[in-house]
């Protein structure tokens, strides 16, 4: 072998140089179309270029895109050809791009550009995902028809799907993607995606190492979103999500910092796979030493002295070191209205202030701080503007703003302005955005623009319910941003004059047995300068006589009945003390009660009139917000007292004698009515009835009473947008003269959905779900007929708790779910009143608010106690009741 090799080498040496050149020339001419080498190049004139391999693209389009022109000088091989190939690859439309030299003649070179197109996506089929979610996946991954199928598209789609479900706790999620040629199109392929999510991986155990100072239970509590599997856990699931876990590790360090361990850190974290569905987390911590606050000195402060700043900071020398608390007391980013040092300055005009805590020494276990303050220049508002109010006039908005040009900048005033705008109901409270513009620390000025989105403020009220033996329907039109000054301007009807913030409402409520008409007008800023609300209302109620036939059908006699005509005017003024959330209101009203051969059972005259002149004074405080529809904070309470003049004090009538005479005649009437035996007794019966009617009309010609009501609502945000609403109500109807007794009107009817708030007799219909309408109103025995009748309570109380969570708060529709606990009751007199004798209920519900139709909802309530109807006594709990809420305000 060695000899053969030597002979070969000697043979090669004998090849002459001209023979070598001839061999190289022949090799270069074999297959002239082979790919050109890039090791060297020669200049030519481009004689022509041919594009091959195209299936869906136009040849001329590709030639134009290359930028090569016939007749241009080109180096082969060279940078021009390399640039063209790179440019075409960058389109990601082709799976192969190659440039060939086909021939050279007369200094011209002819090229062939060979392209292999990528296949086009014709359709996508996804398995393992619910049908309603498939389109969202296609949109997120951009798997549109006509999309070029590339390796990166497939890899990105696979990665997106697996990461998506891993973030939801499906750590074993796997995705496979396959493509197949689709003969229905040119160079097209279909794609099949198979997603196997598997089961959610739960955290079966969380183990801590190195925690001597804080118990594992306390550390587990600090992990807000990473929870160990427990059979009773339903609010926070025990799934492992990487991003949440990393965030919780920071919270873990904060938990140590709150207890003084400022050097605490997480040394390592691992999870151990128990099986396909369970993992265990192991977290190793280093706690370090416990520290305490030493001296805290303020540097750079001139606006506030050290005593004020120390009081707001709320941290004293010797307190356990708490880094989280220190940060919050300097600037609490979680609460825009927090009582911290930053807000202290920013609420007093110092927008450009900065406050930084600095550790100046750490000796043993004590840390001294300097709170370094740069106060900056006092800042004033230059321009205050609003945008987005297409319907509402500017003056309606500006009068509610607490930020005026020339005032000191105040963050608190901006927050309050947002609330006031949200409470108007004319704008989407979720989208009110105050933009701080053009801040100039040199001149000390800043501009504010409030960006608004108009919301539907007018409503069509369609309300329905069943009561009084028939269907009760309501039709109402409420224009809540009305403009009465433009009522005679035809061009302002779109569809009605709007923009001045006034309220104009028309309402019709009717059933077979009654009708109610009402008109209401309200101007919130009477005179335009101060927040004094003027209200004027008129109402007319008609109640017809009715009874049930032998077939159980209700029969109505419209020739018999009674009517109430009422008119009232009121003023309500926003006051500044104790704070500017308070409003004092006054109203004066008159009601005329007319009876036509109709006795309602509460008193014994069926023909005649009664009158009532009333004065109502109220004190309310409303700080709920930011939205009227879904308040998340604040409170709303109202106490009102309604009085009539004490006519009996100066009328000169002996009401005791009138009352005694009524009692005597009623007793005799009852005796005769039980067993009339002679014509004389029947005649006496009729005479007694007429006498009693005359006496009753005399007793109640001018109604006198007082009525006190209280209602309070408190809103507390618990977690995220989970809101707790607590409510307490109380009402009492009293009289001045025991000889006259309680008036038959203005009473309280408790139980049911709270609908039917018609002004039939001035009654208050109180919602208590889980019971039928008015079924918690006490029944009494009529002294004459001996029949059980429902006159309405003279005292009631009610308590409720609601957990609310919004599903959406969009302007088009706000939807939230709720769960409630309620308890309440009504009583015939104060002697029977027991605030702890309550009828209890619980349930769930749903509310939908649409601007054009108001509030719609449904509640499913379970009453735990029996109601007060005679036929219910002894029959056990009220049980499940369904309540439809249509048109009821929030």
C-alpha positions in Angstrom: 0.0 0.0 0.0 2.8 2.4 0.8 4.4 1.8 -2.6 1.1 2.4 -4.4 0.8 5.7 -2.7 4.3 6.8 -3.6 3.7 5.9 -7.3 0.5 7.9 -7.3 2.3 11.0 -5.9 5.0 10.7 -8.6 2.3 10.4 -11.3 0.6 13.6 -10.2 3.9 15.5 -10.3 4.3 14.7 -13.9 1.1 16.6 -14.9 2.2 19.7 -16.8 0.9 23.1 -15.9 -1.1 23.5 -19.2 -2.8 20.2 -18.7 -3.9 21.4 -15.2 -5.4 24.6 -16.7 -7.3 22.6 -19.3 -8.8 20.3 -16.6 -10.0 23.3 -14.5 -11.7 24.8 -17.6 -13.5 21.6 -18.4 -14.8 21.3 -14.8 -16.1 24.9 -14.9 -18.1 24.1 -18.1 -19.8 20.9 -16.6 -23.4 21.8 -15.8 -23.3 25.6 -16.4 -26.4 26.0 -14.3 -24.7 24.9 -11.1 -24.7 27.3 -8.2 -22.1 30.0 -8.5 -19.2 30.0 -6.0 -18.9 33.1 -3.8 -15.1 32.8 -3.4 -14.4 35.2 -6.3 -16.4 37.4 -8.7 -16.2 39.0 -12.1 -18.1 42.0 -13.5 -20.7 41.4 -16.2 -23.6 43.2 -17.8 -26.9 41.5 -16.7 -28.4 40.1 -19.8 -31.5 38.5 -18.4 -33.1 36.9 -15.3 -35.6 34.1 -15.2 -37.7 33.2 -12.1 -38.6 29.5 -11.7 -40.5 27.5 -9.2 -43.4 30.0 -8.7 -46.9 28.7 -8.0 -48.9 31.6 -6.7 -46.8 34.8 -7.3 -46.4 36.8 -10.5 -42.9 36.5 -12.1 -42.7 40.1 -12.9 -43.6 41.1 -9.3 -40.7 39.0 -8.0 -38.3 40.5 -10.6 -39.3 44.0 -9.6 -38.9 43.2 -5.9 -35.2 41.9 -6.4 -34.2 45.4 -7.7 -32.1 43.9 -10.5 -32.4 45.6 -13.9 -31.4 44.3 -17.4 -28.3 46.1 -18.5 -26.9 47.0 -15.1 -23.4 46.0 -14.2 -23.2 43.1 -11.8 -20.5 41.1 -10.1 -21.0 37.3 -10.2 -20.7 36.2 -7.6 -21.0 39.4 -5.5 -22.8 41.5 -3.0 -25.8 42.3 -5.3 -26.8 38.6 -5.6 -26.2 38.0 -1.8 -28.4 41.0 -1.0 -31.2 39.8 -3.3 -31.2 36.3 -1.7 -31.2 37.8 1.8 -34.0 40.1 1.0 -36.2 37.3 -0.3 -35.5 35.1 2.7 -36.6 38.0 4.9 -40.1 37.8 3.5 -40.5 34.4 5.1 -42.6 33.4 2.1 -40.2 30.9 0.6 -38.6 27.7 2.0 -35.7 27.9 -0.5 -34.1 30.6 -2.6 -31.2 30.0 -5.0 -29.5 32.0 -7.7 -27.9 30.2 -10.7 -25.8 31.4 -13.6 -27.2 29.8 -16.8 -24.8 31.2 -19.5 -22.3 33.9 -20.3 -21.8 35.4 -23.7 -20.4 38.7 -25.0 -19.7 39.9 -21.5 -23.3 39.4 -20.5 -24.5 37.0 -17.7 -27.9 35.3 -17.6 -29.3 34.3 -14.2 -31.9 31.9 -13.0 -33.7 32.6 -9.6 -35.2 29.4 -8.3 -37.8 29.8 -5.6 -39.7 27.2 -3.5 -42.8 28.7 -2.0 -44.0 28.0 1.5 -47.4 26.4 1.7 -50.5 28.5 2.5 -52.8 27.8 5.4 -56.2 26.8 4.1 -58.0 25.8 7.4 -57.3 25.1 11.0 -58.9 22.4 13.1 -58.4 22.5 16.9 -59.2 19.6 19.3 -59.1 19.6 23.1 -60.6 23.1 23.4 -64.2 24.2 23.9 -65.8 25.3 20.7 -66.7 28.8 22.0 -63.0 29.4 22.7 -61.5 28.2 19.4 -62.0 31.5 17.6 -60.2 33.5 20.3 -57.2 31.0 20.0 -57.1 31.5 16.2 -57.2 35.3 16.7 -54.5 35.3 19.3 -52.1 33.0 17.3 -52.9 34.8 13.9 -53.8 31.5 12.2 -55.7 33.1 9.5 -56.6 31.6 6.1 -53.9 32.5 3.6 -51.1 32.7 6.3 -47.8 31.2 5.2 -46.9 28.1 7.2 -43.4 28.5 8.6 -41.4 26.7 11.3 -41.6 29.8 13.5 -45.4 29.9 13.1 -45.8 26.3 14.3 -43.3 26.8 17.1 -44.8 30.0 18.3 -48.3 28.5 18.2 -47.3 25.5 20.2 -45.4 27.6 22.7 -48.3 30.0 23.1 -50.9 27.3 23.8 -48.7 25.4 26.3 -47.8 28.5 28.2 -51.4 29.7 28.2 -52.6 26.6 29.9 -49.6 26.3 32.2 -50.4 29.8 33.5 -53.9 28.5 34.3 -52.4 25.6 36.3 -52.2 22.9 33.6 -48.5 22.2 34.0 -48.7 19.0 31.9 -50.3 20.7 29.0 -49.0 19.4 25.6 -49.7 20.6 22.1 -49.1 18.7 18.8 -49.4 20.4 15.4 -49.6 18.6 12.1 -50.0 19.8 8.5 -51.3 18.0 5.5 -51.5 18.9 1.8 -54.9 20.4 0.8 -55.7 19.5 -2.8 -58.6 22.0 -2.9 -56.1 24.9 -3.4 -52.7 25.6 -5.0 -49.8 25.0 -2.7 -52.1 25.0 0.4 -52.0 22.9 3.6 -54.5 22.3 6.4 -53.4 22.4 10.0 -54.6 20.2 12.8 -53.8 21.2 16.4 -54.4 18.8 19.3 -54.3 20.3 22.8 -54.1 18.0 25.8 -54.4 20.1 28.9 -54.6 17.3 31.3 -55.7 18.0 34.9 -54.8 21.1 36.8 -51.7 20.5 38.9 -52.5 21.2 42.5 -50.1 22.1 45.3 -50.4 19.3 47.8 -47.8 20.7 50.3 -45.8 23.8 50.9 -42.7 23.3 53.0 -40.5 26.0 54.5 -36.9 25.6 55.6 -35.0 28.0 57.8 -38.1 29.7 59.3 -37.4 29.9 63.0 -38.9 33.3 63.7 -42.2 33.1 61.7 -44.4 30.1 61.7 -45.1 28.2 58.4 -48.8 29.1 58.9 -48.0 32.8 58.8 -45.7 32.4 55.8 -48.4 30.4 53.9 -50.8 33.2 54.5 -48.4 35.7 52.9 -48.6 33.7 49.7 -51.7 35.3 48.4 -52.1 33.5 45.1 -50.2 30.2 45.9 -52.2 28.1 48.2 -51.9 24.6 49.5 -54.7 22.2 48.6 -57.4 22.0 51.3 -60.9 20.5 51.0 -62.6 23.6 52.3 -60.7 26.1 50.0 -63.0 27.4 47.3 -62.1 31.1 46.9 -58.4 30.7 46.0 -57.6 27.5 44.2 -54.4 25.6 44.9 -53.0 25.7 41.4 -49.4 26.5 40.6 -48.9 29.5 38.3 -45.3 30.6 37.8 -45.8 34.4 37.6 -48.1 34.4 40.7 -45.6 32.3 42.6 -42.7 34.7 41.8 -44.9 37.6 43.0 -45.8 35.8 46.1 -42.1 35.2 47.0 -41.7 39.0 47.1 -44.8 39.2 49.3 -43.1 36.6 51.5 -40.1 38.8 52.0 -42.5 41.7 52.8 -44.1 39.6 55.5 -40.7 39.3 57.2 -40.0 43.0 56.7 -43.3 43.8 58.4 -42.1 41.9 61.5 -38.7 43.6 61.6 -36.6 41.2 59.6 -35.4 43.5 56.9 -32.5 41.2 55.7 -34.8 38.2 55.1 -34.5 36.6 51.7 -35.5 33.6 49.8 -32.5 31.4 49.2 -34.1 28.8 46.9 -37.4 27.6 45.8 -38.1 24.2 44.1 -41.1 22.1 43.4 -41.2 18.4 43.6 -43.4 16.4 41.3 -45.5 14.0 43.5 -47.5 12.6 40.6 -49.1 13.9 37.4 -51.6 16.0 39.3 -49.8 17.1 42.4 -46.6 18.9 43.3 -44.9 20.0 46.5 -43.2 23.4 47.0 -40.1 23.7 49.0 -39.0 27.3 50.0 -35.7 27.9 51.8 -35.5 31.2 53.6 -32.8 33.1 55.5 -34.5 35.3 58.2 -31.6 37.4 59.5 -31.9 39.5 62.7 -34.8 41.5 64.0 -34.5 45.3 63.8 -36.1 48.3 65.4 -36.7 51.9 64.4 -34.2 54.3 65.9 -34.2 58.1 65.4 -36.3 59.4 62.6 -35.3 62.9 61.6 -36.9 65.1 58.9 -34.7 67.1 56.6 -35.7 69.8 54.2 -39.2 70.4 55.6 -40.4 74.0 56.0 -44.1 73.8 55.2 -44.9 71.3 58.0 -43.0 71.0 61.3 -41.6 67.8 62.6 -44.5 67.2 65.0 -47.1 67.1 62.2 -44.9 64.9 59.9 -44.3 62.5 62.8 -48.0 62.3 63.5 -48.8 61.5 59.9 -45.9 59.0 59.6 -47.2 57.1 62.6 -43.9 55.5 63.4 -42.0 56.0 66.7 -38.6 55.3 68.0 -38.4 51.8 69.4 -41.1 50.4 67.1 -40.4 47.1 65.4 -38.9 47.8 62.0 -41.5 47.5 59.3 -40.3 48.3 55.8 -43.7 47.8 54.2 -45.4 50.2 56.6 -42.6 52.8 56.2 -43.1 52.7 52.4 -46.9 53.1 52.7 -46.6 55.9 55.1 -44.4 57.7 52.7 -46.5 57.0 49.6 -49.2 54.4 49.5 -49.7 53.6 45.9 -52.6 51.2 46.6 -54.9 54.1 47.8 -55.2 57.4 46.0 -56.6 59.0 49.1 -54.3 57.5 51.6 -53.2 59.4 54.7 -49.5 59.5 53.9 -46.7 62.1 53.7 -46.8 62.4 49.9 -50.5 63.1 49.9 -50.1 65.5 52.8 -47.9 67.7 50.6 -49.8 67.1 47.3 -53.1 68.0 48.9 -51.6 71.3 49.9 -50.3 72.4 46.5 -46.8 70.8 46.5 -47.1 68.7 43.4 -43.4 68.6 42.7 -42.4 67.5 46.2 -40.4 64.3 46.7 -39.9 62.4 49.9 -37.2 59.7 50.4 -36.4 57.7 53.5 -32.7 57.1 53.9 -31.0 54.8 56.4 -28.2 56.8 58.0 -27.0 54.2 60.5 -27.6 50.7 61.6 -26.0 50.0 65.0 -26.7 46.5 66.5 -30.4 46.1 66.0 -31.4 49.7 65.6 -31.8 51.6 62.4 -31.8 55.4 62.2 -33.5 57.2 59.3 -33.6 60.6 57.7 -36.7 61.5 55.8 -35.3 63.8 53.1 -37.9 66.1 51.7 -37.6 68.3 48.7 -40.8 70.4 48.8 -40.5 72.2 45.5 -42.4 75.2 44.5 -46.0 75.7 45.5 -48.2 74.6 42.5 -51.3 76.3 41.2 -53.8 75.2 38.6 -53.5 77.2 35.4 -56.1 75.7 33.0 -58.9 73.2 33.9 -60.6 71.7 30.8 -63.0 68.9 30.0 -63.3 66.8 26.9 -65.8 64.2 25.7 -69.0 65.9 26.9 -71.0 65.7 23.6 -74.4 66.2 25.3 -73.8 67.7 28.7 -73.1 71.4 28.8 -69.8 72.6 30.3 -71.3 74.6 33.1 -73.0 71.4 34.5 -69.6 69.8 34.7 -67.6 72.7 36.0 -69.9 73.5 38.9 -69.3 69.9 40.2 -65.5 70.2 39.9 -63.4 70.9 43.1 -60.5 72.1 40.9 -60.7 75.6 39.7 -58.1 77.7 37.8 -56.0 79.7 40.3 -56.5 77.2 43.1 -53.7 75.3 44.8 -53.1 71.8 43.3 -54.8 69.2 45.5 -54.8 65.5 44.7 -57.7 65.1 47.1 -59.8 67.7 45.2 -59.1 65.7 41.9 -60.3 62.5 43.5 -63.4 64.2 44.9 -64.1 65.7 41.4 -64.0 62.3 39.9 -66.6 61.1 42.4 -68.9 64.1 41.8 -68.8 63.6 38.1 -69.5 59.8 38.5 -72.5 60.6 40.8 -74.1 62.7 38.1 -74.9 59.6 36.2 -74.2 61.3 32.9 -70.8 59.8 32.3 -69.2 56.4 32.5 -67.6 56.4 36.0 -65.0 53.8 35.0 -63.6 56.0 32.2 -63.4 59.4 34.0 -59.7 60.2 33.6 -58.0 63.3 35.0 -54.9 64.1 33.0 -52.2 66.3 34.6 -50.7 68.3 31.8 -47.9 70.8 31.3 -46.4 70.6 34.8 -43.9 73.4 35.1 -41.8 73.2 38.3 -40.2 76.6 37.6 -43.4 78.6 37.3 -45.3 76.3 39.7 -48.3 75.8 37.4 -50.1 72.7 36.0 -53.1 72.1 33.8 -55.8 69.4 34.4 -58.0 67.9 31.7 -60.9 65.6 32.6 -61.5 63.1 29.8 -65.2 62.0 29.9 -67.3 59.4 28.0 -71.0 60.2 27.9 -73.4 57.5 29.2 -77.1 57.2 28.5 -78.8 59.3 31.2 -82.4 59.0 30.2 -84.4 55.9 31.0 -87.5 54.1 30.0 -88.9 52.4 33.0 -90.8 49.2 32.4 -91.7 47.5 35.7 -93.9 44.6 36.4 -95.1 42.6 39.4 -98.0 40.7 40.8 -99.9 42.0 43.8 -103.3 43.0 45.0 -104.9 40.2 43.0 -103.5 41.2 39.6 -100.6 42.3 37.5 -99.1 45.7 38.3 -97.4 47.5 35.4 -95.4 50.6 35.3 -94.4 52.8 32.4 -92.1 55.8 33.0 -90.0 58.2 31.1 -87.2 59.8 33.0 -85.0 62.4 31.4 -82.1 62.8 33.9 -80.1 65.4 31.9 -83.0 67.6 30.9 -82.9 71.3 29.8 -86.1 73.1 30.4 -84.7 76.4 29.1 -84.6 74.9 25.6 -88.0 73.4 25.7 -89.3 75.8 23.1 -86.3 75.4 20.8 -87.1 72.8 18.2 -83.5 72.2 17.1 -82.6 71.1 20.7 -84.9 68.1 20.6 -82.5 65.1 20.2 -85.0 63.5 21.1 -85.7 65.9 24.0 -83.8 69.1 25.2 -80.7 67.8 27.0 -77.6 69.0 28.7 -78.5 71.2 31.8 -78.6 68.4 34.4 -82.2 68.7 35.3 -84.6 65.8 35.9 -88.0 65.6 34.3 -90.0 62.4 34.9 -93.5 61.1 33.9 -94.8 57.9 35.4 -97.9 55.8 35.0 -98.6 52.8 37.2 -101.8 50.7 36.9 -103.5 47.5 37.6 -107.1 46.5 37.5 -107.7 47.9 40.9 -105.7 51.2 41.0 -104.0 53.9 38.9 -101.2 56.2 39.7 -100.0 59.3 37.7 -97.0 61.3 38.7 -94.9 64.2 37.3 -91.6 65.3 38.8 -89.2 68.1 38.0 -85.9 68.7 39.7 -83.3 71.5 39.3 -80.0 70.6 41.1 -78.6 74.1 41.1 -81.4 76.6 41.6 -80.1 79.9 40.4 -77.0 78.3 39.0 -74.6 79.5 41.7 -75.0 77.2 44.6 -75.9 73.5 45.0 -79.5 74.0 46.0 -81.8 71.4 44.6 -85.4 72.5 43.8 -88.0 69.7 43.4 -91.6 70.0 42.3 -93.9 67.0 42.1 -97.6 66.2 41.4 -99.4 62.9 41.8 -102.8 61.4 41.4 -103.9 58.0 42.7 -107.1 56.2 42.2 -108.1 53.0 44.1 -111.2 51.1 43.0 -113.4 48.8 45.0 -112.9 45.1 44.4 -113.8 41.7 45.7 -113.5 38.0 44.7 -116.3 36.1 43.1 -117.3 32.6 43.9 -115.1 31.4 41.0 -112.1 33.1 42.6 -111.9 35.9 40.0 -111.4 39.5 41.1 -114.3 41.8 40.3 -113.7 45.6 40.1 -116.3 48.3 40.6 -114.9 51.6 39.2 -117.9 53.6 40.4 -116.7 53.0 44.0 -113.3 53.9 45.3 -111.1 56.6 46.7 -108.5 59.0 45.3 -105.4 60.8 46.6 -104.2 64.0 45.0 -100.9 65.3 46.1 -98.5 68.2 45.4 -95.2 69.0 47.0 -92.3 71.4 46.6 -88.9 71.1 48.2 -85.4 72.5 48.6 -82.2 70.6 49.4 -79.0 72.4 50.1 -75.5 70.9 50.3 -73.8 72.2 53.5 -70.2 72.5 54.5 -70.5 71.2 58.1 -69.7 68.7 59.5 -68.3 68.1 56.0 -69.5 68.9 52.4 -71.0 65.4 51.9 -74.0 66.5 54.0 -77.3 67.8 52.6 -80.3 69.3 54.5 -83.6 69.2 52.8 -87.0 70.7 53.4 -90.3 70.1 51.6 -93.9 71.2 52.0 -96.8 69.0 50.7 -100.5 68.7 50.6 -102.6 65.6 50.1 -106.4 65.4 49.5 -108.0 62.0 50.2 -111.5 61.5 48.6 -113.8 58.6 49.4 -116.8 57.6 47.2 -118.8 54.7 48.7 -115.6 52.9 49.7 -114.2 51.8 53.0 -110.6 50.7 53.1 -111.0 49.1 56.6 -108.4 51.3 58.4 -111.2 53.6 59.5 -114.9 53.6 59.2 -116.1 56.1 56.7 -116.7 55.4 53.1 -117.8 58.9 51.9 -116.1 62.2 52.5 -112.7 63.8 52.5 -109.5 64.0 54.6 -106.7 66.5 54.2 -103.0 66.5 55.2 -100.5 69.4 55.1 -97.0 68.0 55.7 -93.6 69.4 56.3 -90.6 67.1 55.9 -87.1 67.8 57.0 -84.2 65.5 56.2 -80.5 65.2 56.8 -78.4 63.0 54.6 -74.8 62.2 53.9 -73.7 60.6 50.7 -70.1 59.7 50.1 -70.5 56.5 48.1 -68.7 56.1 44.9 -67.1 56.4 42.5 -70.1 55.0 40.5 -73.8 55.2 41.4 -74.4 51.9 39.8 -71.7 49.9 41.5 -70.3 51.8 44.5 -67.1 50.4 45.9 -66.5 52.7 48.9 -68.1 55.3 51.1 -71.6 55.4 52.6 -75.0 56.8 52.2 -77.4 57.5 55.1 -80.5 59.5 55.4 -82.8 60.5 58.3 -86.1 62.2 57.6 -88.9 63.5 59.8 -92.3 64.2 58.4 -94.8 66.3 60.4 -98.3 67.6 60.2 -99.6 70.5 62.3 -101.2 69.3 65.6 -104.7 70.4 64.7 -106.3 68.8 67.8 -104.4 71.2 70.0 -106.3 74.3 68.7 -109.4 72.8 67.0 -111.6 73.0 70.1 -113.0 69.5 69.4 -113.4 66.9 72.1 -111.6 64.0 70.3 -111.9 61.9 73.4 -115.7 62.1 73.3 -115.6 61.4 69.6 -113.4 58.4 70.1 -115.5 57.0 72.9 -118.7 57.5 70.9 -117.1 55.6 68.0 -116.1 52.7 70.3 -119.6 52.5 71.8 -121.4 52.6 68.5 -118.9 50.1 67.0 -119.5 47.7 69.9 -123.3 47.9 69.4 -122.9 47.6 65.7 -120.8 44.5 66.1 -123.5 43.0 68.4 -126.3 43.6 65.9 -124.2 42.6 63.0 -123.6 39.2 64.5 -127.3 38.3 64.9 -129.8 40.9 63.4 -133.3 39.6 64.3 -135.7 42.5 63.8 -136.4 45.2 61.3 -135.7 47.7 64.1 -132.3 46.3 64.7 -131.5 46.4 60.9 -132.6 50.0 60.9 -130.5 50.7 64.0 -127.6 48.9 62.2 -127.8 51.3 59.3 -128.1 54.4 61.5 -125.1 53.3 63.5 -123.0 52.9 60.4 -123.9 56.4 59.2 -123.2 57.8 62.6 -119.8 56.1 62.8 -118.9 57.3 59.3 -119.7 60.9 60.3 -117.7 60.6 63.5 -114.7 59.0 61.7 -114.8 61.7 59.0 -114.8 64.3 61.8 -111.9 62.6 63.5 -109.7 62.4 60.4 -110.8 65.5 58.5 -107.3 66.9 59.1 -104.8 64.1 59.5 -102.1 64.6 62.2 -99.1 62.5 62.6 -95.3 62.4 62.6 -93.2 59.9 60.7 -89.5 59.2 61.2 -87.3 57.1 58.9 -83.6 56.2 58.9 -81.7 54.3 56.2 -78.0 53.7 56.0 -75.8 51.9 53.5 -72.1 51.3 53.8 -69.8 50.0 51.0 -66.5 48.3 51.7 -64.1 46.8 49.1 -62.8 43.5 50.5 -60.7 41.9 47.7 -60.2 43.3 44.1 -63.8 44.4 43.2 -65.6 42.2 45.8 -67.7 44.7 47.7 -69.6 44.3 50.9 -72.8 46.4 51.3 -74.3 46.6 54.8 -77.7 48.2 55.3 -79.8 49.2 58.3 -83.3 50.7 58.1 -85.8 51.9 60.7 -89.2 53.6 60.5 -91.8 54.8 63.0 -95.3 56.4 62.5 -96.6 58.2 65.6 -99.4 60.4 66.7 -99.8 63.5 68.9 -103.2 62.6 70.4 -104.0 59.1 71.7 -107.7 59.9 71.4 -107.3 60.2 67.6 -104.9 57.3 67.2 -102.6 56.4 64.3 -103.6 57.6 60.9 -104.6 54.9 58.3 -102.0 56.1 55.8 -98.2 56.4 55.6 -97.7 52.9 56.9 -95.0 50.3 56.4 -95.5 47.1 54.3 -92.5 44.7 54.7 -91.6 41.7 52.6 -91.0 40.7 49.0 -89.2 42.4 46.1 -89.8 46.0 47.2 -91.6 46.9 44.1 -95.0 48.6 44.0 -93.7 51.8 45.4 -96.8 53.6 44.2 -98.1 56.5 46.2 -101.4 54.7 46.9 -101.7 55.9 50.5 -98.2 57.2 51.2 -97.1 53.7 52.3 -93.4 52.6 52.3 -92.9 49.2 50.6 -89.8 47.6 52.2 -87.9 44.9 50.4 -87.2 41.7 52.4 -86.4 38.9 50.0 -87.4 35.3 50.7 -90.9 36.2 51.6 -94.0 37.1 49.5 -94.9 40.8 49.0 -96.1 42.5 52.2 -96.3 39.1 53.9 -94.4 40.4 56.9 -96.9 43.2 57.6 -99.0 42.4 60.7 -102.7 41.5 60.3 -105.3 42.8 62.7 -109.0 41.9 63.4 -111.5 44.5 62.3 -113.7 45.5 65.2 -116.9 45.5 63.2 -116.5 42.7 60.7 -114.3 40.4 62.8 -112.2 39.8 59.6 -108.4 39.7 59.5 -107.1 42.6 57.5 -103.7 44.0 56.7 -103.5 47.7 57.7 -99.7 48.2 57.6 -97.2 48.4 60.4 -96.5 51.6 62.3 -92.9 50.6 63.1 -90.3 48.4 61.4 -86.6 47.7 61.2 -84.5 45.8 58.7 -80.8 44.8 58.4 -79.0 43.3 55.4 -75.6 42.3 54.1 -74.7 41.9 50.4 -71.6 40.6 48.8 -71.3 42.1 45.2 -68.9 41.3 42.4 -69.1 42.9 38.9 -69.0 40.7 35.8 -68.7 43.8 33.6 -68.9 47.6 34.2 -69.1 48.7 30.6 -71.2 51.8 29.6 -73.5 49.6 27.5 -74.4 47.3 30.4 -73.2 46.9 33.9 -73.7 43.5 35.4 -72.9 42.2 38.9 -73.8 39.2 41.0 -74.7 39.2 44.6 -75.3 37.1 47.7 -77.4 38.4 50.6 -78.4 37.9 54.2 -81.5 39.9 55.4 -83.6 40.2 58.5 -86.5 42.5 59.4 -90.0 42.8 60.7 -93.0 45.2 61.1 -95.1 45.8 64.2 -98.6 47.2 64.9 -97.5 49.5 67.7 -94.4 50.5 69.7 -95.4 48.3 72.7 -95.1 45.2 70.5 -91.8 46.4 69.0 -88.9 44.0 69.5 -85.8 44.9 67.4 -84.5 41.3 67.8 -87.7 39.6 66.7 -86.6 39.3 63.1 -87.6 37.3 60.0 -84.5 36.0 58.3 -83.6 35.2 54.7 -80.6 34.5 52.5 -80.1 34.1 48.8 -78.3 35.1 45.6 -79.1 37.4 42.7 -78.1 39.1 39.5 -78.3 42.8 38.5 -78.1 44.2 35.0 -78.1 48.0 34.5 -78.7 49.3 31.0 -78.8 53.1 30.6 -82.0 53.1 28.5 -84.0 50.8 30.8 -82.5 51.2 34.3 -81.9 48.3 36.6 -83.1 44.8 35.9 -82.5 41.8 38.1 -83.6 38.5 39.7 -83.2 37.2 43.2 -83.6 33.7 44.6 -84.3 34.1 48.4 -85.0 31.5 51.1 -87.1 32.6 54.1 -86.1 30.8 57.2 -89.2 31.8 59.2 -93.0 31.8 58.7 -94.6 35.0 57.5 -97.4 36.9 59.3 -100.3 35.9 57.1 -103.0 34.0 59.1 -102.9 31.0 56.7 -99.1 30.7 57.1 -99.0 30.5 60.9 -97.9 27.0 61.8 -96.9 26.0 58.3 -93.2 26.4 58.8 -90.6 28.5 56.9 -91.5 30.7 53.9 -89.0 28.7 51.8 -87.7 29.7 48.3 -89.1 32.8 46.7 -88.2 34.2 43.3 -88.2 38.0 42.9 -87.9 39.9 39.7 -86.4 43.4 40.1 -87.5 45.6 37.2 -86.9 49.3 37.3 -86.0 49.5 41.0 -83.3 52.0 41.8 -80.0 51.0 43.3 
